[in-house]
């Protein structure tokens, strides 16, 4: 098989692509010979293995060891597809299990460079059960708070995709790679090939990013910096509020209405980590931020109008201002995505990693809530603080959203936030529409901007339910006490930012 392209590189070239001059130290498990022609006595199996070894120079379809990617030490394992199609046999399982155990013993992240056709049929059920070994080893690594990154090459199919690949915390794919549980010879003849491609899997929310080979080292390095392992990270600083033009507003207001510095707030969310050097120095006020505060809305109607103003900065602007590097997580791992919810990990200017979940002002769909819960739970397991940006008129309420499990997805997001052991910081940057917004709000650490509101129900809907004429919508908004200052007075918000 040609190896001219990076997606067809040998196992060792794939490792060298990441480690470069830093090099790679190979490890091997203790010898454990197979019986003649393998556990099934499959005629010709020994000869096939000998030919594969002569062709590739490898003893098995996987090699593993330690290396450095960028500035981060890790355990790397890499599949050699030219060795019997990168298939998994018992000795492959020995190497995979040993790689996970090496990462566990040294408390290092694991990076898997996958190219496999699945289980090795010449070893029958012995080969198939290696998937259980891999799954168990992966679970032990997760329990220890150690990250797993998979880079899926061409092809990645069968049990290798369903364990080492799709089972990783973050899945990156090389462009054009064949990726899917069903290999090319076992799928329906009329199957759409795009569904089995890296790009198709990305569209379906099964792959986090499709990364060209020349960008792979930088991408993996950033992910290793973000995912850790880490110890005792501070809470995510409260973002500074942005004006309509995208510049920071002068100052924040605490519950008492006094200026406390942009984004400083009054609680844990304003703790350590200034983030200096991010997009525009986000996260910490300077002495220059001393002008008059943006006036608060006088009425509920004005608060709602400000939050719905199309000129108001949205999540993309806040995230760009907050992070020096953003690493998106894509999809809910159940076949869907929600473009109106952004989530992933980021690095601030001082290098502090923060996980983020950000609503973009649209009704959040079930896939968005599932992606949010996935992100929060991953951050919690890895000890990374979480930032949520709330901005939605509410959860999507169409029939398709109900069929997709809106209630269960929202419930799971509430549960993920409630169970988080890492600090979660929330900034409401626009509309806070009922439970669909509250699911992403941190109890006791929610802050609000001057152009936001939060309400149990939209004032128009409340008026309709109360059988009031549209002319009374403004009075209803006042009754709901949804303005930023109301939210502080009610104890829901800790501070008004900007």
C-alpha positions as CSV (number, residue, x, y, z in Angstrom):
1,X,0.0,0.0,0.0
2,X,1.5,3.4,-0.9
3,X,2.6,5.7,1.8
4,X,3.2,8.9,-0.1
5,X,0.3,10.7,1.6
6,X,0.2,11.3,5.3
7,X,-3.0,9.3,5.6
8,X,-1.2,6.3,4.2
9,X,2.0,6.8,6.3
10,X,3.5,3.8,8.1
11,X,3.0,3.5,11.8
12,X,6.4,5.0,12.5
13,X,6.0,7.8,10.0
14,X,2.8,8.7,11.6
15,X,4.5,9.0,15.0
16,X,7.4,10.9,13.5
17,X,4.9,13.4,12.0
18,X,4.0,14.3,15.6
19,X,7.2,13.9,17.5
20,X,9.7,15.3,15.0
21,X,13.2,15.7,16.3
22,X,12.0,15.0,19.9
23,X,11.9,11.3,19.0
24,X,10.1,8.3,20.3
25,X,11.1,5.5,22.7
26,X,9.4,2.3,21.8
27,X,8.2,-0.2,24.5
28,X,7.3,-3.8,24.1
29,X,5.1,-6.1,26.3
30,X,6.5,-9.3,27.8
31,X,6.7,-12.1,25.1
32,X,3.6,-14.2,24.9
33,X,3.9,-16.5,21.9
34,X,0.9,-17.8,20.0
35,X,0.4,-21.5,19.3
36,X,1.2,-22.6,15.7
37,X,-1.1,-20.9,13.2
38,X,-2.7,-19.0,16.1
39,X,-5.4,-19.9,18.6
40,X,-7.7,-21.4,15.9
41,X,-4.9,-23.3,14.1
42,X,-5.8,-21.3,10.9
43,X,-3.8,-22.9,8.1
44,X,-1.3,-20.4,6.7
45,X,-1.7,-17.8,9.5
46,X,2.0,-18.1,10.6
47,X,3.1,-17.6,7.0
48,X,0.9,-14.6,6.5
49,X,2.3,-13.0,9.7
50,X,5.8,-13.7,8.4
51,X,5.1,-12.0,5.1
52,X,3.5,-9.0,6.9
53,X,6.6,-8.7,9.1
54,X,9.0,-8.9,6.2
55,X,6.9,-6.3,4.3
56,X,6.6,-3.8,7.1
57,X,9.6,-4.5,9.4
58,X,7.1,-4.8,12.3
59,X,6.4,-7.6,14.7
60,X,2.7,-6.7,15.0
61,X,0.0,-4.3,13.7
62,X,0.6,-1.9,16.6
63,X,3.6,-0.3,18.2
64,X,3.7,1.9,21.2
65,X,6.0,3.9,23.5
66,X,6.7,7.4,24.9
67,X,7.4,10.6,23.1
68,X,7.0,14.3,23.2
69,X,4.6,16.2,21.0
70,X,5.3,19.9,20.9
71,X,6.3,20.4,24.6
72,X,4.1,17.7,26.0
73,X,5.2,14.1,27.0
74,X,2.7,11.4,26.2
75,X,2.2,7.8,25.4
76,X,1.8,7.2,21.7
77,X,0.4,4.1,20.0
78,X,0.3,3.7,16.2
79,X,-1.3,1.1,13.9
80,X,0.6,-0.3,10.9
81,X,-2.1,-0.9,8.3
82,X,0.2,-2.9,6.1
83,X,0.5,-5.5,8.8
84,X,-2.6,-7.6,8.1
85,X,-4.8,-4.6,7.6
86,X,-3.9,-3.1,11.0
87,X,-6.1,-5.8,12.5
88,X,-6.4,-6.7,16.1
89,X,-5.3,-10.1,17.3
90,X,-4.3,-11.3,20.8
91,X,-0.8,-9.9,20.6
92,X,-2.1,-6.6,19.3
93,X,-4.3,-6.6,22.4
94,X,-1.3,-7.2,24.5
95,X,0.4,-4.1,23.0
96,X,-2.7,-1.9,23.3
97,X,-3.4,-2.9,26.9
98,X,0.3,-2.3,27.7
99,X,0.1,1.2,26.1
100,X,-2.8,2.2,28.3
101,X,-1.1,0.8,31.4
102,X,2.1,2.7,30.5
103,X,0.0,5.9,30.4
104,X,-1.6,5.0,33.7
105,X,1.7,4.2,35.4
106,X,3.4,7.4,34.3
107,X,0.3,9.6,34.5
108,X,0.6,10.7,30.8
109,X,-2.0,11.4,28.2
110,X,-2.5,8.8,25.5
111,X,-2.4,9.6,21.8
112,X,-3.6,6.9,19.4
113,X,-2.8,7.1,15.7
114,X,-5.4,4.6,14.3
115,X,-5.5,2.8,11.0
116,X,-7.2,-0.5,11.2
117,X,-9.7,-2.8,9.5
118,X,-10.9,-4.3,12.8
119,X,-10.6,-7.7,14.4
120,X,-8.4,-10.4,12.9
121,X,-10.6,-13.2,11.6
122,X,-7.8,-15.7,11.7
123,X,-7.9,-15.6,15.5
124,X,-11.7,-15.7,15.8
125,X,-13.3,-14.9,19.1
126,X,-9.9,-14.5,20.7
127,X,-9.3,-11.5,18.4
128,X,-12.8,-10.1,19.0
129,X,-12.4,-10.2,22.8
130,X,-9.4,-7.8,22.5
131,X,-12.0,-5.1,22.2
132,X,-13.1,-5.8,25.7
133,X,-9.5,-5.5,26.9
134,X,-9.1,-2.2,25.2
135,X,-12.4,-0.9,26.6
136,X,-11.4,-1.9,30.1
137,X,-8.0,-0.3,29.8
138,X,-9.6,2.9,28.5
139,X,-12.0,3.0,31.5
140,X,-9.1,2.7,33.9
141,X,-7.3,5.6,32.2
142,X,-10.5,7.7,32.4
143,X,-11.0,6.9,36.1
144,X,-7.5,8.2,36.7
145,X,-8.3,11.6,35.0
146,X,-6.0,11.1,32.1
147,X,-7.0,12.2,28.6
148,X,-7.1,10.2,25.4
149,X,-6.8,11.6,22.0
150,X,-7.4,9.7,18.8
151,X,-6.1,10.6,15.3
152,X,-8.0,8.5,12.8
153,X,-6.1,7.8,9.6
154,X,-7.1,6.0,6.5
155,X,-8.8,3.6,7.0
156,X,-10.2,3.3,10.5
157,X,-13.0,0.8,10.7
158,X,-14.5,-2.0,12.7
159,X,-13.7,-2.7,16.3
160,X,-10.6,-0.4,16.3
161,X,-12.8,2.6,15.4
162,X,-15.4,1.5,18.0
163,X,-12.8,1.3,20.8
164,X,-9.5,3.1,20.4
165,X,-11.0,5.7,17.9
166,X,-14.5,6.7,18.8
167,X,-13.8,5.8,22.5
168,X,-11.3,8.6,22.9
169,X,-12.1,11.9,24.6
170,X,-11.2,13.9,21.5
171,X,-11.3,12.5,17.9
172,X,-9.3,14.2,15.2
173,X,-9.4,12.8,11.6
174,X,-7.1,13.2,8.6
175,X,-8.9,14.6,5.5
176,X,-10.4,12.0,3.2
177,X,-9.9,9.1,5.7
178,X,-12.3,6.3,5.5
179,X,-13.9,6.2,9.0
180,X,-16.8,4.0,10.2
181,X,-17.8,0.8,12.0
182,X,-18.6,-1.0,8.7
183,X,-15.6,-1.5,6.4
184,X,-15.8,-1.2,2.7
185,X,-16.4,-4.9,2.1
186,X,-19.1,-5.4,4.6
187,X,-21.4,-2.4,4.2
188,X,-24.5,-2.4,2.0
189,X,-23.6,-2.0,-1.7
190,X,-25.8,1.1,-2.1
191,X,-24.4,2.8,1.1
192,X,-23.5,6.4,0.7
193,X,-19.6,6.5,0.9
194,X,-19.7,10.0,2.4
195,X,-21.2,8.6,5.6
196,X,-18.0,6.5,6.0
197,X,-15.6,9.4,5.5
198,X,-13.8,11.7,7.9
199,X,-15.9,14.6,6.6
200,X,-19.1,12.7,6.9
201,X,-18.4,11.7,10.4
202,X,-17.6,15.3,11.3
203,X,-20.9,16.4,9.8
204,X,-22.7,13.7,11.9
205,X,-21.0,14.9,15.1
206,X,-18.8,11.8,15.5
207,X,-15.4,13.6,14.8
208,X,-14.3,16.8,16.6
209,X,-12.2,18.1,13.7
210,X,-10.8,17.2,10.3
211,X,-7.1,18.3,10.5
212,X,-4.7,18.4,7.6
213,X,-1.5,16.5,8.2
214,X,0.7,19.7,8.2
215,X,-1.5,21.1,11.0
216,X,-1.7,18.0,13.1
217,X,1.3,18.5,15.4
218,X,0.1,22.0,16.4
219,X,-3.5,20.7,17.0
220,X,-2.4,17.8,19.1
221,X,0.0,20.0,21.1
222,X,-2.8,22.4,21.9
223,X,-5.1,19.6,22.9
224,X,-2.5,18.1,25.2
225,X,-1.9,21.5,26.8
226,X,-5.7,21.9,27.3
227,X,-6.5,18.5,28.5
228,X,-3.6,18.0,30.9
229,X,-3.3,16.2,33.3
230,X,-3.8,19.3,35.5
231,X,-3.9,19.9,39.3
232,X,-5.8,22.5,41.2
233,X,-6.7,24.9,38.4
234,X,-8.4,28.1,39.4
235,X,-12.0,28.9,38.4
236,X,-12.6,30.4,35.0
237,X,-12.4,34.2,35.2
238,X,-15.6,36.1,34.3
239,X,-15.3,37.4,30.8
240,X,-15.4,41.2,30.4
241,X,-18.5,42.5,28.8
242,X,-18.3,43.8,25.2
243,X,-19.9,46.8,23.7
244,X,-21.9,46.9,20.4
245,X,-18.6,47.7,18.6
246,X,-16.9,44.7,20.2
247,X,-14.7,46.7,22.6
248,X,-14.8,46.1,26.3
249,X,-17.2,48.2,28.4
250,X,-15.7,50.2,31.2
251,X,-16.6,48.5,34.5
252,X,-18.7,45.9,36.3
253,X,-21.3,46.4,39.0
254,X,-21.5,44.3,42.1
255,X,-24.7,43.6,43.9
256,X,-24.3,46.9,45.7
257,X,-24.0,48.7,42.3
258,X,-20.4,49.8,42.9
259,X,-17.8,49.5,40.1
260,X,-15.5,46.5,40.7
261,X,-13.5,46.3,37.5
262,X,-14.6,44.7,34.3
263,X,-15.4,41.0,34.7
264,X,-14.2,41.0,38.3
265,X,-17.6,40.2,39.7
266,X,-17.8,39.3,43.4
267,X,-17.2,35.5,43.5
268,X,-14.9,32.6,42.7
269,X,-15.4,33.1,39.0
270,X,-13.1,36.1,39.2
271,X,-10.3,34.3,40.9
272,X,-6.8,33.8,39.7
273,X,-5.7,34.0,36.0
274,X,-5.8,37.3,34.2
275,X,-5.6,35.8,30.7
276,X,-3.3,38.7,29.7
277,X,-2.2,38.2,26.1
278,X,-5.4,36.7,24.8
279,X,-7.2,38.1,21.8
280,X,-7.4,41.6,23.3
281,X,-6.2,41.1,26.8
282,X,-9.5,39.7,28.0
283,X,-10.5,38.7,31.4
284,X,-8.9,41.4,33.6
285,X,-9.6,45.1,33.9
286,X,-6.9,47.7,33.8
287,X,-6.6,51.1,35.4
288,X,-7.8,52.6,32.1
289,X,-11.2,50.9,32.6
290,X,-12.5,53.7,34.8
291,X,-15.1,55.5,32.7
292,X,-18.7,55.7,33.6
293,X,-20.6,52.4,33.6
294,X,-23.1,51.6,30.9
295,X,-26.5,52.5,32.2
296,X,-28.8,49.8,33.4
297,X,-32.2,49.3,31.7
298,X,-34.9,51.2,33.4
299,X,-37.7,48.8,32.5
300,X,-38.2,45.1,31.8
301,X,-39.2,45.9,28.2
302,X,-35.9,47.8,27.7
303,X,-33.9,44.9,29.2
304,X,-35.6,42.5,26.7
305,X,-35.0,44.9,23.8
306,X,-31.3,45.2,24.6
307,X,-30.9,41.5,24.8
308,X,-32.6,41.0,21.5
309,X,-30.7,43.8,19.7
310,X,-29.1,42.2,16.7
311,X,-26.0,44.5,17.1
312,X,-25.3,43.1,20.6
313,X,-22.1,41.0,20.8
314,X,-22.7,37.3,20.6
315,X,-20.8,34.2,21.8
316,X,-18.3,34.2,19.0
317,X,-17.1,37.7,20.0
318,X,-16.9,36.8,23.6
319,X,-14.9,33.6,23.0
320,X,-12.6,35.4,20.6
321,X,-11.9,38.0,23.2
322,X,-11.5,35.5,26.0
323,X,-9.2,32.8,24.5
324,X,-5.9,32.9,22.7
325,X,-6.5,29.4,21.4
326,X,-9.9,27.6,20.9
327,X,-10.3,23.9,20.4
328,X,-13.8,23.0,19.5
329,X,-15.6,19.8,20.4
330,X,-18.1,18.9,17.7
331,X,-21.3,17.0,18.0
332,X,-23.3,15.0,20.5
333,X,-21.8,11.6,19.6
334,X,-25.4,10.5,18.8
335,X,-25.5,11.6,15.1
336,X,-26.4,15.2,15.5
337,X,-25.0,18.7,15.9
338,X,-26.3,22.1,16.9
339,X,-24.6,25.1,15.2
340,X,-26.3,27.4,17.8
341,X,-24.2,26.0,20.6
342,X,-20.4,26.2,20.7
343,X,-18.4,24.0,23.0
344,X,-14.8,22.8,23.5
345,X,-11.6,23.7,25.4
346,X,-9.5,26.9,25.1
347,X,-6.2,28.3,26.3
348,X,-6.1,31.8,27.7
349,X,-3.2,34.2,27.2
350,X,-1.5,33.0,30.4
351,X,-1.9,29.4,29.3
352,X,-4.8,28.5,31.6
353,X,-7.1,25.9,30.1
354,X,-10.9,26.5,30.4
355,X,-13.7,24.4,28.9
356,X,-16.5,26.4,27.4
357,X,-20.1,25.9,26.4
358,X,-21.7,28.9,24.7
359,X,-25.2,29.5,23.4
360,X,-25.4,31.7,20.3
361,X,-28.8,33.3,20.7
362,X,-30.8,30.6,19.0
363,X,-33.2,28.0,20.5
364,X,-30.9,25.3,21.7
365,X,-31.5,21.9,20.2
366,X,-31.2,18.5,22.0
367,X,-27.9,17.8,20.2
368,X,-26.6,21.1,21.7
369,X,-27.5,20.0,25.2
370,X,-26.0,16.6,24.7
371,X,-22.8,18.2,23.5
372,X,-22.8,20.6,26.4
373,X,-23.2,17.7,28.9
374,X,-20.4,15.8,27.2
375,X,-18.1,18.8,27.4
376,X,-18.9,19.6,31.1
377,X,-18.4,15.9,32.1
378,X,-15.1,15.7,30.3
379,X,-13.8,18.9,31.9
380,X,-14.9,17.7,35.3
381,X,-13.1,14.4,34.8
382,X,-9.9,16.2,33.8
383,X,-10.1,18.9,36.4
384,X,-10.5,21.8,34.0
385,X,-12.8,24.7,35.0
386,X,-15.8,25.5,32.9
387,X,-17.2,28.7,31.5
388,X,-20.8,28.9,30.2
389,X,-22.2,31.7,28.1
390,X,-26.0,31.8,28.3
391,X,-27.9,33.4,25.4
392,X,-31.0,31.6,24.1
393,X,-34.7,32.5,23.9
394,X,-35.2,29.0,25.2
395,X,-34.9,25.4,24.2
396,X,-36.1,24.4,20.7
397,X,-39.8,23.4,21.0
398,X,-40.6,22.1,17.6
399,X,-41.8,18.5,17.0
400,X,-38.4,17.4,15.7
401,X,-36.8,18.6,19.0
402,X,-39.3,16.6,21.0
403,X,-38.7,13.5,18.9
404,X,-34.9,14.0,19.5
405,X,-35.4,13.9,23.2
406,X,-35.4,17.6,24.3
407,X,-36.5,16.9,27.8
408,X,-34.0,14.2,28.5
409,X,-31.2,16.2,26.9
410,X,-32.0,19.3,29.1
411,X,-32.2,17.1,32.2
412,X,-28.8,15.6,31.4
413,X,-27.3,19.1,31.1
414,X,-28.8,20.1,34.5
415,X,-27.3,16.9,35.9
416,X,-23.8,17.5,34.4
417,X,-23.7,21.0,35.9
418,X,-25.0,19.9,39.3
419,X,-22.5,17.0,39.5
420,X,-19.5,19.0,38.4
421,X,-16.7,19.1,41.0
422,X,-14.7,21.7,39.0
423,X,-15.8,25.4,39.3
424,X,-18.4,26.5,36.7
425,X,-18.6,30.2,35.9
426,X,-21.6,31.6,34.0
427,X,-22.0,34.9,32.2
428,X,-25.5,35.7,30.7
429,X,-24.7,37.7,27.6
430,X,-28.1,38.1,26.1
431,X,-31.4,36.2,26.5
432,X,-32.0,33.9,29.4
433,X,-35.0,32.1,28.3
434,X,-36.4,29.8,31.0
435,X,-35.2,26.3,31.6
436,X,-33.4,26.1,28.3
437,X,-31.0,28.8,29.5
438,X,-31.0,27.8,33.2
439,X,-29.7,24.3,32.3
440,X,-26.3,26.0,31.6
441,X,-26.2,28.4,34.5
442,X,-23.9,27.8,37.5
443,X,-25.8,27.9,40.8
444,X,-24.2,30.6,43.0
445,X,-21.7,31.7,40.3
446,X,-23.8,33.3,37.6
447,X,-23.0,36.8,36.4
448,X,-25.0,39.0,33.9
449,X,-24.2,41.7,31.4
450,X,-26.1,45.0,31.3
451,X,-27.7,43.9,28.0
452,X,-29.1,40.7,29.2
453,X,-32.2,39.4,31.0
454,X,-33.3,36.2,32.6
455,X,-36.9,35.1,33.0
456,X,-39.0,32.1,33.9
457,X,-40.9,32.8,30.6
458,X,-40.8,35.4,27.8
459,X,-42.9,38.3,28.7
460,X,-45.0,37.9,25.5
461,X,-45.8,34.3,26.4
462,X,-46.6,35.3,30.0
463,X,-49.0,37.9,28.8
464,X,-50.7,35.5,26.5
465,X,-51.1,32.9,29.2
466,X,-52.5,35.5,31.5
467,X,-54.9,36.6,28.7
468,X,-53.5,40.1,28.7
469,X,-53.5,42.3,25.6
470,X,-50.2,42.8,23.8
471,X,-50.1,46.4,25.1
472,X,-49.5,45.0,28.6
473,X,-46.4,43.0,27.6
474,X,-44.1,45.7,29.0
475,X,-45.9,45.8,32.4
476,X,-45.7,42.0,32.5
477,X,-41.9,42.2,31.8
478,X,-41.7,44.6,34.8
479,X,-43.6,42.1,37.0
480,X,-41.3,39.3,36.0
481,X,-38.3,41.3,37.4
482,X,-36.0,40.1,34.7
483,X,-33.6,43.0,34.5
484,X,-29.9,42.6,35.4
485,X,-30.3,44.5,38.6
486,X,-33.4,42.5,39.5
487,X,-31.5,39.3,39.0
488,X,-28.8,40.6,41.5
489,X,-31.5,41.7,44.0
490,X,-33.2,38.3,43.8
491,X,-29.9,36.6,44.5
492,X,-29.8,34.8,41.2
493,X,-26.8,36.7,39.8
494,X,-23.6,37.6,41.7
495,X,-22.7,40.7,39.7
496,X,-23.5,42.8,36.7
497,X,-20.6,43.0,34.2
498,X,-20.5,46.2,32.3
